Amino acid sequence: MNRTLLLGYGNPDREDDGLAWHILRALIVKMGLPAPASYEDDFPQNAQVDFAFYLQLTPEMAEDISAYEYVCFVDAHTGNIPEQVRLIGVESDFQRSPFTHHLTPQSLISICETLYGKKPEAALLSARGYQFLFSRQLSKETQELVPEAVDLIWEWLCARNVLK
């Protein structure tokens, strides 16, 4: 069984919606690994942690997730969450959505558990996005949240003895 997956998602062409990629990249740098220059480049290989970035979560990801002991989802939020940056546990809970293209981490974990009989320990790191225009750069306000987000994921990994 693979140990840990850090799974970011969002649209890197829509400014702060691509925040997850920037957080994963900063975490890779902190780990001393070669950082990808673009979201189109492959992530480095690492024995402790696998990295992935997608435009959105899809049901097909449940099979991949079932191979992991730990999964941390990384995404931007739009201010409906009181904290600028937060890390919360994710429980298995299938949630209906009015949008056909919207799948939550809770629903994906539920699909994983239902289809594959496995439920990795999961968390969701979300940080506030402020601007969602057509740009690959983060807004200044959101860029300032990246170090805090990286530190929260680092602590989460250390608490699970993934990083020592």
C-alpha positions in Angstrom: 0.0 0.0 0.0 1.3 3.5 -0.9 1.6 5.7 2.1 0.4 9.2 1.3 -1.2 11.1 -1.6 -1.4 14.9 -1.7 -4.2 15.7 -4.2 -4.6 19.3 -5.3 -7.4 20.4 -7.7 -8.5 23.6 -9.3 -8.1 25.6 -12.5 -4.6 27.0 -12.7 -5.7 29.3 -15.5 -8.2 31.0 -13.2 -5.9 32.8 -10.8 -6.6 31.8 -7.2 -8.5 28.7 -8.3 -5.1 27.2 -9.1 -3.9 27.7 -5.5 -3.6 24.0 -4.9 -0.8 23.7 -7.5 1.1 26.5 -5.8 0.8 24.9 -2.4 2.0 21.5 -3.7 4.9 23.2 -5.4 5.9 25.1 -2.3 5.7 21.9 -0.3 7.9 20.1 -2.8 10.5 22.9 -2.4 10.3 22.6 1.4 11.0 18.8 1.0 14.1 19.6 -1.0 12.8 18.0 -4.2 13.0 19.5 -7.7 9.9 21.6 -8.2 8.0 21.6 -11.5 8.0 24.8 -13.3 4.4 24.5 -14.5 1.3 22.6 -13.6 1.8 20.8 -16.9 5.1 19.3 -15.7 5.3 16.0 -13.8 5.8 16.1 -10.0 9.0 14.6 -8.6 9.0 11.0 -7.4 9.2 10.6 -3.6 9.2 7.4 -1.4 7.0 8.9 1.2 4.5 11.1 -0.7 2.9 11.1 -4.1 1.7 14.4 -5.6 -1.2 14.9 -8.0 -3.0 17.9 -9.4 -6.2 17.9 -11.4 -8.8 20.4 -12.7 -11.5 18.7 -10.6 -12.3 15.5 -8.6 -13.9 12.7 -10.6 -15.4 9.4 -9.5 -12.7 7.5 -11.3 -10.1 8.7 -8.8 -11.7 6.5 -6.1 -9.7 3.5 -7.4 -6.4 5.3 -7.1 -7.2 6.7 -3.7 -8.0 3.2 -2.4 -4.3 2.4 -2.6 -3.3 5.0 0.0 -3.2 5.0 3.7 -3.5 8.9 3.9 -4.9 11.4 1.4 -4.8 15.2 1.8 -7.0 17.1 -0.7 -5.9 20.7 -1.4 -8.2 23.3 -2.8 -9.1 27.0 -2.7 -12.3 28.3 -1.1 -14.1 31.6 -1.8 -14.7 33.0 1.7 -17.7 30.8 2.8 -15.3 29.4 5.4 -14.4 31.6 8.3 -10.7 30.7 8.4 -8.2 32.0 5.8 -6.5 28.6 5.8 -7.8 25.4 7.4 -7.1 21.7 7.6 -10.0 19.5 8.5 -10.7 15.8 8.5 -12.7 14.3 5.7 -15.3 11.7 6.5 -17.0 9.3 4.1 -20.3 11.1 3.1 -21.9 11.0 -0.3 -23.2 14.5 -1.0 -25.5 15.4 -3.8 -24.6 18.4 -5.9 -26.7 20.5 -8.2 -23.7 20.7 -10.5 -23.0 17.6 -12.6 -19.2 18.3 -12.6 -18.9 18.9 -8.8 -17.6 16.1 -6.6 -16.5 16.8 -3.0 -13.7 15.0 -1.2 -16.3 13.5 1.2 -18.2 12.0 -1.8 -15.0 10.7 -3.3 -14.0 9.0 -0.1 -17.5 7.5 0.1 -17.2 6.1 -3.4 -13.8 4.7 -2.5 -15.2 3.0 0.6 -18.3 1.7 -1.2 -16.6 0.3 -4.3 -13.2 -0.8 -2.9 -13.9 -1.4 0.8 -11.1 0.9 1.7 -11.2 4.3 3.3 -7.9 6.2 3.7 -7.6 8.7 6.5 -8.3 11.9 4.6 -8.0 15.6 5.2 -8.9 18.8 3.3 -6.6 21.8 3.3 -8.4 24.8 1.9 -7.1 28.4 1.6 -9.0 31.6 0.7 -9.0 32.6 -2.9 -9.8 36.2 -3.7 -9.6 36.6 -7.5 -10.7 34.2 -10.2 -9.8 36.0 -13.4 -7.9 34.6 -16.4 -4.4 34.4 -15.1 -1.9 31.8 -13.9 -0.6 34.1 -11.1 -2.1 34.1 -7.6 -3.5 37.3 -6.2 -1.2 38.9 -3.6 -3.7 38.1 -0.8 -3.8 34.4 -1.7 -0.1 34.1 -2.3 0.5 35.3 1.3 -1.5 32.3 2.5 0.7 29.6 0.8 3.4 29.4 3.6 0.7 28.8 6.3 -1.0 26.2 4.1 2.3 24.4 3.5 3.1 24.4 7.3 -0.3 22.9 8.1 0.2 20.1 5.6 3.8 19.6 6.8 2.5 19.2 10.4 -0.2 16.8 9.2 2.4 14.7 7.5 4.7 14.7 10.5 1.9 13.7 12.8 1.4 10.6 10.7 5.1 9.8 10.7 5.1 10.3 6.9 7.9 12.9 7.2 10.5 12.6 9.9 
